[in-house]
Amino acid sequence: MDLKPFFEKVEDAIQTIGVDPVMARCEGEGQWLLNRGEIEVYIDIWQPEEHQQWEYFKDEEPSPIFQIVAPVCMLPEDEASYKVFLEEILYMNFHMFYGSFTVNFEQRMAALRFRRLLEGINRVEMIEPIESIGFYAESLQPYLVEKYKAKKIQNFS
């Protein structure tokens, strides 16, 4: 599938929220980086090469994906805080719109993410999760860092 029309939609969405899409482009095609205060918001469009076990349907080729990720903080070092932290972000997931927390245990990092199939997406359906992930990450980072003594993630890229 030709992803270029979707790249144009993303850049239109980025332009609509007041950011120059050319300045937001990353080296790799289909990748953009937005800064929101200390938070980095990554936007990606790609088509997996192979089918994944988590697909709930299978077309002839894997469906292209629209994803937004914002690293928020490192996981707490203290074991007691760590468990409560994980419980709290799981609880927060229930209340969020257009995103949820995910944890990268290998890198000991918490991040917010949004992912959906690319087909049928329009500009508004791109803007809302971009804004949502940025808002939640910017709002929740200071809270989680202070409450759990978690380290901030700065300049992840």
N, C-alpha and C positions, 0 to 999 in steps of 0.2 A: 504494500500500500504506500502511496506517495504521501508523506507526512508534511510536505512543505505548506499546503493550505492550512494545516493546523498550527504550524509555526507562525504563520501570518496572524491567525486568530489570537495566539498567545501574545504576540507583540502588540496587537490592537488592545488587548486587555491590559497589558502593562502600560501602554501609552495612556489609556483611560484613567488609570489610577495615579497618573502624574509622574511617571518615570520614563526616561528615554530608553526604549527597548534596545537600541544599538549599544548603549552603555551597559545594559544589563546582560548582554550576551556573554556566554562563557566560551572557552575554546572549542568544546565539543558541540556539534550541531544538535539542536533540540534541547539546549541547556541555558538557563538564565539564572542570575543571582541578583536578588534585591536586598538592600539593607534597610532595616527598620530599627533605628537606634543601634543598640549593640547586637541585634539579632540579624542573622543571615537567613534569608528565605530562598531556598533552591527550588526551581521549577524545571521539570524534565518532561519531555515527550519522547517515547521510544516504542519500538515494537520488539517484543521478545523474539528470539530466534527459534526457541523451542516451546512447546506446550509445557505448562507447569501443573503440578498436582493439585493446585488450589483453584484452578479454573472451574467455574460451575457449569460451563458449557465449552464445547470445542468446535470451532470452525476449522476450515482447512488450514489456515495459518493463524498463529496467535494474534489476538486483538491488540492494537496499539493502546498505550497507557498514558494518562496524564497524571503527574504526581507532583506534590508540593511537600517539601520537608524543611523544618526549621529546628536545628539542634538547640536545645534549651539549657541543659546543665549536665554535669557529670553526676553519676549516682553517688549518694552519700557513702562515705567511708565507714562510718560507725554502723555496726551490724544491726543494732536496735532501730536506728533511724532508717536504715535501708528498707526494712520490712514495712514500716509505717509509710514511708515514701511511696513504695510500690502500691500499697493499698490506696493511698490518697489519689495517685494519678489514675488508678483504675476507676475510682469513684468519679473523678473529674470527667473521664471519658463519657460517662452517661449523660452529662449535661452539655457537652460541646456540640456545636453545629459546624459542619464542614471540616471535621478533623478529629483526631484523637492522639493520645500519647502512644508512643512505641518505645521500647527499650532495646538498645544494642548492648547486650551483656558482654560481648567481646571487647568493645571499646568503653564499656561502663558509662554509657551516655543515654540520657533521655531526650527524645525529640518529639515534635508534633508532626503529624503527617496527614495528608489527604491523598487518596488515590481513586481513580475511576477509569472506566473504559473511555477511550477517546471518541469513539463513534457517536455522532449525534450531539456533541457538546457545542455550546455556543459561547459567545464572549462573556455574558453574564454568569454562566455556569463556571467560567474560569475566574472571573473577578472575585466572586463571593468567597471561594475557598482560599484564594491568595490573601485577601484581606483578613479572613478569619484566622488562618494559621499565623500570620504576622501579628495580629492583635493578641491572640492567646499567648504566643511565645513571649512577646514583649511584656505582657501583663504578668505572666506567671513566673518568668525567670527570677525577678527580684524576690518574690514570695518564697519560691522553693529554695533559692540560695540562702536566704536568711533563716527560714524555718529549719532546714535540714543541713545547714552548713555545707551545702553542695557547691562545687566550684563552677564558675561560669565557663561557658565555652565561647571563646573569642577567636575570630579569624580562623574558623574551621577549615575554610578552603585553603 
